[in-house]
Amino acid sequence: METITFFISLLVLFASLYYFYCKIIPSPRQQVAGYQLPPGSTGWPIIGETLEYLRTARNGVPEKFIADRRKKYSDVSVPSAAATEGSCKVFKTLLLGEPMAMLCTAAGNKFLFSNENKLVKTWWPAIFQKLFIDSTKLEYSKVTIHNRKAIFPFLKPDAVRKHIGVMDQVTKDHFGKHWSLQDQKQVSKFHSLVKKYTLALSSRLFLNLEDPQVIAKLEESIRHVSEGLVSLPIDLPGTNFNRAIRASRKMKKEIDSMVAQRKNDLMNLNMIDREQLENAPQDLMSSFLLETRFDGQELTEEEISKYLCGIMLAGFDNIINTLCATVIVLSQFPEVYDAVLKEQMEIAESKDEGELLNWGDVRKMKYTWNVVCEVLRLHPPIGGTFREAMTDFVYEGHLIPKGMKIHWNVYATHKNPEYFPDPHKFDPSRFEGHGPPPYSYVPFGGGPRMCPGKEHARYEILVFLHNLVTRFKWEMVFPDEKMVVDPVPLPSKGLPLHVFPRI
């Protein structure tokens, strides 16, 4: 009797879940004008194929989720002469509670990037919207477009080159303060140390902030937000998501006060002598405060504060995990390490004592950057982002209906042998000459939404690596430690190192 009751209860539960699933996730139209949805499966109700998507990532093979489905659906015919024979170029799935189309080729990347705000627009999962986006404000795409224009003067290559000396000084200060080498047997957790470096540099360049106590508060808030981004979106006391929401609000409140104070300082300068504005702090916050909005009005303190929070968070884990992956590569491939060391020592020996790095020095770091590019191919800091169809359109003979979500994933091309022969082999020479095929290498995205901080990230990484390899030697405590994706790349054990002075 108890067994029968159990199965009846289980049946009722599944029926209720399926009813709830059908109510909150309406099925997209299956056919329009003879075109059908892409082949694929939406998997289980509500959760879809999300668990499989995350499982392959945690197992270190995030590309397997896409490769398996491309192979499975490669023989499915399409009702359009425009479609070509061969591997599946688009399939449907259900991730994060949303029916999605996944485009699997470099041509698919190009299609999405070139149709931004034409056929597709940016879409974020609910967890991101809860933490970062306030839909009650101005139409988000318009604000995003303007903010990207406002940030470009600060992050464009010519402007970032002026920051190289500051980056070098902050890096030297970081190593002098946090890399104590009195005890030769001391173990340093690289992941934790590079967090301090990244936040110190971001605080200096974006906020003109050097107060260690305030930076420590920001670090705590960013840590909670980062943990919340990879947690279940359950907003209950004690959960990571709830802590992330509270930390996000706390961080914004802290930056709110900085923005208000900086605005008052700039107004005082303006009231006294406009020429003094030239001596105002040359950081991103000041740049925003002196900027106007697309409607001719100044950016509000609220807009500036929210965007600064996003910038601080966006550049945090991405730089950290790229540096971690690079250190692992340099540890495990002696020939790569030796070539990087040779290049960097030649630069160091050309400098006078106390002279900081400059643009000419960074231009000489060609092999080192090829190494970093190959690291970014194998361990991209972000697996991809999302779009939403603004209207019905046909892609490769399949219908993508209005409102359907679209996911582009870097692993679809980064580890695809069609674009990168022997894709799991570490080979910096892939980036010599003309480099990879267009739109196959996309760690920074592409099109109008390409990461505006690409050049900033490049210089920050190269300046750090220059100081690291010219000043220190190291050994990994766990020689076989790897980067895992959970759901962003990070070292599986925190990357503890035995660090030694080079001289």
C-alpha positions in Angstrom: 0.0 0.0 0.0 2.8 2.4 0.9 4.6 1.6 -2.4 1.4 2.4 -4.4 1.0 5.7 -2.5 4.6 6.6 -3.2 4.2 6.0 -6.9 0.9 7.9 -7.0 2.6 10.9 -5.2 5.5 10.7 -7.6 3.2 10.7 -10.6 1.3 13.7 -9.2 4.6 15.5 -8.6 5.8 15.0 -12.2 2.4 16.0 -13.5 2.5 19.2 -11.5 6.1 19.9 -12.6 5.1 19.4 -16.3 2.1 21.6 -15.9 4.3 24.3 -14.3 6.9 23.8 -17.1 4.3 24.3 -19.8 2.9 27.5 -18.1 6.2 29.3 -17.5 8.1 28.1 -20.6 5.8 28.4 -23.6 6.9 26.2 -26.5 8.3 28.3 -29.4 6.4 28.0 -32.7 7.5 24.9 -34.5 7.0 26.1 -38.1 6.6 29.2 -40.1 6.3 29.4 -43.9 7.6 25.8 -44.2 10.7 26.4 -42.0 11.0 24.3 -38.9 12.9 24.8 -35.7 16.5 23.4 -35.6 16.9 19.8 -34.7 17.5 19.0 -31.0 16.0 18.1 -27.7 14.8 20.2 -24.8 15.5 17.4 -22.4 13.8 17.2 -19.0 11.0 19.7 -18.1 12.3 23.0 -16.7 15.9 21.9 -16.3 16.2 20.8 -19.9 19.8 19.8 -20.7 21.4 22.2 -18.2 22.8 19.5 -16.0 24.6 17.8 -18.9 25.9 21.2 -20.0 27.4 21.8 -16.6 28.6 18.2 -16.2 30.7 18.3 -19.3 32.2 21.7 -18.2 33.1 20.3 -14.7 34.7 17.3 -16.3 37.0 19.6 -18.3 35.4 18.9 -21.7 32.8 21.7 -22.2 33.2 21.3 -25.9 31.7 17.8 -25.7 28.2 19.1 -25.1 28.3 20.8 -28.4 30.3 18.2 -30.4 28.0 15.4 -29.4 24.9 17.2 -30.6 26.6 18.4 -33.8 27.4 14.8 -34.6 23.9 13.5 -33.5 22.0 16.0 -35.6 24.4 16.3 -38.6 22.3 14.0 -40.8 19.1 15.8 -40.2 17.9 17.3 -43.5 16.7 20.9 -43.7 14.0 22.2 -46.1 16.2 24.9 -47.6 18.6 24.8 -50.5 20.7 27.4 -48.7 21.8 24.8 -46.1 25.0 22.9 -46.9 25.9 19.3 -46.3 28.1 18.3 -43.4 28.1 18.9 -39.7 25.1 20.4 -37.9 25.5 24.2 -37.7 22.6 24.9 -35.3 20.6 22.9 -32.9 18.0 23.5 -30.2 18.2 22.8 -26.5 16.9 24.0 -23.2 19.3 25.7 -20.8 18.6 27.8 -17.7 14.9 27.3 -18.1 14.8 28.7 -21.6 14.5 27.1 -25.1 17.6 28.0 -27.0 19.3 27.7 -30.3 23.0 27.1 -30.3 25.0 28.2 -33.3 28.1 26.0 -33.7 30.4 27.5 -36.3 32.6 30.5 -37.0 30.0 31.6 -39.6 27.4 31.4 -36.9 29.6 33.7 -34.7 29.9 36.2 -37.6 26.1 36.0 -38.2 25.3 36.9 -34.5 27.9 39.6 -34.2 26.9 41.3 -37.4 23.2 41.3 -36.6 23.4 42.8 -33.1 20.3 45.1 -32.6 19.1 44.0 -36.1 17.9 40.4 -35.7 19.1 39.8 -32.2 19.7 41.7 -29.0 21.5 40.9 -25.7 19.7 38.7 -23.2 20.9 37.8 -19.7 19.6 34.9 -17.6 17.5 35.8 -14.6 20.4 35.4 -12.1 22.4 38.2 -13.9 19.3 40.4 -14.2 18.7 40.1 -10.5 22.3 41.1 -9.6 23.1 43.7 -12.3 20.3 45.0 -14.5 17.6 47.3 -13.4 14.9 47.0 -16.1 12.9 49.9 -14.6 15.5 52.4 -16.0 16.0 53.6 -19.6 15.8 51.0 -22.3 18.8 48.8 -21.7 20.3 48.6 -25.2 20.3 52.3 -25.5 22.0 52.8 -22.2 24.5 50.1 -23.0 25.4 51.6 -26.4 26.0 55.0 -24.8 28.0 53.7 -21.9 30.2 51.8 -24.3 30.8 55.0 -26.2 31.5 56.8 -22.9 34.0 54.1 -21.8 35.8 53.8 -25.2 38.0 57.0 -24.8 39.3 55.6 -21.5 39.9 52.1 -22.8 40.9 52.7 -26.5 44.5 51.5 -27.3 46.0 55.0 -27.3 44.6 55.8 -23.9 45.5 52.5 -22.3 49.1 52.8 -23.5 49.4 55.8 -21.2 48.4 53.5 -18.3 51.3 51.0 -18.8 53.6 52.8 -16.4 50.9 52.8 -13.7 50.3 49.1 -14.3 54.0 48.4 -13.9 54.3 50.4 -10.7 51.2 48.8 -9.2 52.6 45.3 -10.1 55.9 46.0 -8.6 54.3 47.3 -5.4 52.1 44.2 -5.3 55.1 41.8 -5.5 57.1 43.8 -3.0 54.2 43.7 -0.5 52.6 40.3 -0.9 55.4 38.0 -2.2 57.5 37.5 0.9 60.4 35.2 0.2 62.2 35.1 3.5 61.2 31.4 3.9 62.3 29.5 0.8 59.8 26.7 1.7 56.9 29.0 1.9 53.9 28.1 -0.2 52.0 30.9 -1.9 48.5 30.4 -3.3 48.8 32.1 -6.6 45.0 32.4 -7.1 44.5 34.3 -3.9 47.6 36.6 -4.5 46.6 37.5 -8.0 43.1 38.4 -6.8 44.8 41.1 -4.7 46.8 42.3 -7.6 43.9 42.5 -10.0 41.6 44.4 -7.6 44.4 46.8 -6.6 45.0 47.7 -10.2 41.3 48.0 -11.1 40.8 50.2 -8.1 43.6 52.4 -9.1 42.7 52.8 -12.8 38.9 52.8 -12.5 38.3 54.6 -9.2 41.6 56.2 -8.3 41.4 54.3 -5.1 44.4 53.2 -3.1 43.0 52.9 0.4 43.7 49.3 1.5 40.7 49.2 3.9 38.2 50.3 1.3 39.8 47.9 -1.3 39.4 45.1 1.2 35.7 45.8 1.6 35.3 45.8 -2.2 37.2 42.5 -2.4 34.8 40.9 0.1 31.8 42.1 -1.8 33.2 40.9 -5.2 34.0 37.5 -3.7 30.4 37.0 -2.6 29.0 38.2 -5.9 31.3 35.9 -7.9 30.2 32.9 -5.7 26.6 33.9 -6.3 27.0 34.0 -10.1 27.7 30.2 -10.1 25.1 29.2 -7.6 21.4 28.3 -7.8 19.3 31.4 -8.0 17.5 30.8 -4.7 17.0 34.1 -2.8 16.7 32.7 0.7 18.8 33.7 3.8 22.0 31.7 4.0 22.3 30.9 0.3 25.1 32.1 -1.9 22.7 33.8 -4.1 21.2 35.8 -1.2 24.7 36.8 0.0 25.5 37.8 -3.6 22.5 40.1 -3.8 23.3 41.7 -0.5 27.0 42.1 -1.4 26.1 43.6 -4.8 24.0 46.2 -3.0 26.7 46.9 -0.4 29.3 47.3 -3.2 27.1 49.7 -5.1 26.5 51.7 -1.9 30.2 52.0 -1.4 30.8 53.2 -5.0 27.8 55.5 -4.8 29.5 57.4 -2.0 32.8 57.6 -4.1 30.9 58.9 -7.1 29.1 61.6 -5.1 32.4 62.7 -3.5 34.3 62.7 -6.8 31.5 64.7 -8.4 31.7 67.3 -5.7 35.5 67.5 -6.1 35.2 68.0 -9.8 32.5 70.7 -9.3 34.8 72.5 -6.9 37.6 72.4 -9.4 35.3 73.8 -12.1 34.1 76.6 -9.8 37.6 77.7 -9.0 39.4 77.4 -12.4 38.4 75.3 -15.3 42.0 74.7 -16.2 42.4 72.8 -13.0 40.2 70.1 -14.5 43.2 69.0 -16.5 44.8 68.0 -13.1 41.7 66.0 -12.1 42.2 62.2 -11.5 42.5 60.4 -14.9 40.4 57.4 -13.9 37.3 55.9 -15.4 35.0 57.4 -12.7 36.1 60.9 -13.6 35.8 60.2 -17.3 32.1 59.2 -16.7 31.4 62.2 -14.6 32.6 64.5 -17.4 30.6 62.6 -20.0 27.1 63.4 -21.4 24.3 61.0 -22.2 22.8 60.2 -25.6 20.0 62.7 -24.8 22.4 65.5 -24.1 22.1 65.2 -20.3 24.9 64.2 -17.9 25.2 60.6 -16.8 23.4 60.3 -13.5 25.3 59.2 -10.4 23.1 56.1 -10.3 24.1 55.2 -13.9 27.8 55.8 -13.3 27.8 53.8 -10.1 26.0 50.8 -11.6 28.3 50.7 -14.6 31.5 51.0 -12.5 30.2 48.1 -10.4 29.8 46.0 -13.6 33.3 47.0 -14.9 34.9 46.0 -11.6 33.2 42.7 -11.5 33.7 41.9 -15.2 37.4 42.3 -15.2 38.0 40.5 -11.9 37.7 36.8 -12.4 38.6 37.0 -16.1 42.1 38.4 -15.6 42.7 36.2 -12.5 41.9 32.9 -14.2 43.8 33.8 -17.4 46.9 34.5 -15.3 46.4 31.2 -13.4 46.0 29.2 -16.6 49.2 30.9 -18.1 51.2 30.1 -15.0 50.2 26.4 -15.2 51.2 26.4 -18.9 54.6 27.9 -18.2 55.1 25.4 -15.4 54.2 22.4 -17.5 55.8 23.3 -20.8 59.5 24.2 -20.1 60.2 25.1 -23.8 57.4 27.7 -23.7 58.6 29.0 -20.3 62.2 29.4 -21.6 61.0 31.3 -24.7 58.9 33.6 -22.6 61.8 34.2 -20.1 64.2 34.9 -22.9 61.9 37.5 -24.4 61.1 39.2 -21.1 64.7 39.2 -19.9 65.9 41.0 -23.0 63.3 43.7 -22.3 64.3 43.9 -18.6 68.0 44.2 -19.5 67.3 47.1 -21.8 65.7 49.2 -19.0 67.6 51.6 -16.7 67.3 50.9 -13.0 63.8 52.1 -11.8 62.6 52.8 -15.3 59.0 51.6 -15.8 57.7 49.7 -18.8 56.3 51.6 -21.7 54.4 50.9 -25.0 57.6 50.1 -26.9 58.4 47.4 -24.4 55.0 45.8 -24.6 55.2 45.7 -28.4 58.2 43.5 -28.1 56.3 40.9 -26.1 55.0 39.1 -29.2 55.8 35.5 -28.3 54.4 36.0 -24.7 51.1 37.3 -26.2 50.9 34.4 -28.5 51.2 32.2 -25.4 48.4 34.1 -23.7 46.3 33.8 -26.9 46.7 30.1 -26.9 45.8 30.0 -23.2 42.6 32.0 -24.0 41.8 29.6 -26.7 42.0 26.5 -24.4 40.7 28.3 -21.3 38.5 31.2 -22.3 37.4 33.2 -19.2 33.8 33.2 -20.4 32.2 30.3 -22.2 29.9 32.5 -24.2 26.9 34.8 -23.9 23.3 35.0 -24.9 21.1 36.7 -27.4 17.3 36.9 -28.0 15.7 36.9 -31.4 14.0 40.3 -32.1 12.0 38.9 -35.0 11.4 35.7 -36.9 14.4 34.8 -39.1 15.8 31.8 -40.9 19.4 30.6 -40.2 20.8 27.7 -42.2 17.3 26.6 -43.3 15.9 26.6 -39.8 13.4 28.9 -38.1 14.5 31.0 -35.2 11.3 32.5 -33.9 11.0 35.9 -32.3 11.7 35.7 -28.5 13.8 32.5 -28.8 17.1 32.7 -26.9 20.4 32.0 -28.7 23.6 30.9 -27.1 27.0 31.3 -28.7 29.7 29.3 -27.1 33.4 29.8 -27.6 34.2 26.1 -27.3 32.1 25.5 -30.5 35.1 26.8 -32.4 38.0 27.1 -30.0 38.3 23.3 -29.7 37.0 22.4 -33.1 39.5 20.6 -35.4 38.0 22.3 -38.4 39.5 25.5 -37.2 42.4 24.4 -34.9 44.1 21.1 -36.0 44.9 18.9 -33.0 42.8 21.3 -30.9 43.9 20.0 -27.5 47.6 20.6 -28.2 49.1 23.7 -26.7 50.7 25.5 -29.7 51.4 29.3 -29.6 52.5 29.2 -33.2 48.8 29.1 -34.2 48.8 32.9 -33.7 51.8 33.7 -35.9 51.2 35.2 -39.3 47.6 35.7 -40.2 46.4 33.6 -37.2 43.2 31.6 -36.9 40.3 31.7 -39.4 38.1 34.8 -38.9 35.4 34.5 -36.2 36.9 31.1 -35.0 38.8 32.7 -32.1 36.5 34.8 -30.0 37.6 35.0 -26.3 36.6 38.7 -26.3 33.4 38.3 -28.3 32.9 40.2 -31.5 31.0 42.8 -33.4 29.6 45.9 -31.7 29.6 44.1 -28.4 33.2 43.0 -28.4 34.7 43.5 -25.0 35.8 47.1 -24.7 38.5 46.2 -22.2 40.4 43.9 -24.6 43.4 46.1 -24.9 43.4 46.9 -21.1 43.3 43.2 -20.3 46.2 42.5 -22.8 48.5 45.1 -21.2 47.6 44.1 -17.7 48.4 40.4 -18.3 51.7 41.2 -20.1 52.9 43.6 -17.5 52.2 41.1 -14.7 53.9 38.3 -16.6 57.0 40.4 -17.3 57.4 41.1 -13.6 56.7 37.6 -12.6 59.1 35.8 -14.8 62.0 38.3 -14.5 61.8 38.4 -10.7 60.8 34.9 -9.6 61.1 31.2 -10.3 58.4 28.8 -9.1 57.4 25.2 -8.8 53.8 24.0 -8.7 53.0 22.2 -5.4 50.6 19.9 -7.4 52.4 19.4 -10.8 49.3 17.9 -12.4 46.9 20.6 -11.3 44.5 21.7 -14.0 42.0 24.4 -14.8 38.4 23.2 -14.3 35.2 24.9 -15.5 32.7 25.4 -12.7 31.2 27.1 -14.6 34.1 29.5 -15.2 37.7 28.3 -15.4 39.7 28.2 -12.2 42.6 26.2 -10.8 41.3 23.0 -9.1 43.4 23.5 -5.9 44.0 27.2 -5.8 47.4 26.9 -7.6 49.8 26.8 -4.6 53.4 27.5 -5.7 56.9 27.3 -4.2 58.2 30.7 -5.2 62.0 31.6 -5.3 63.8 34.8 -6.2 65.4 34.7 -9.6 68.6 36.4 -8.3 
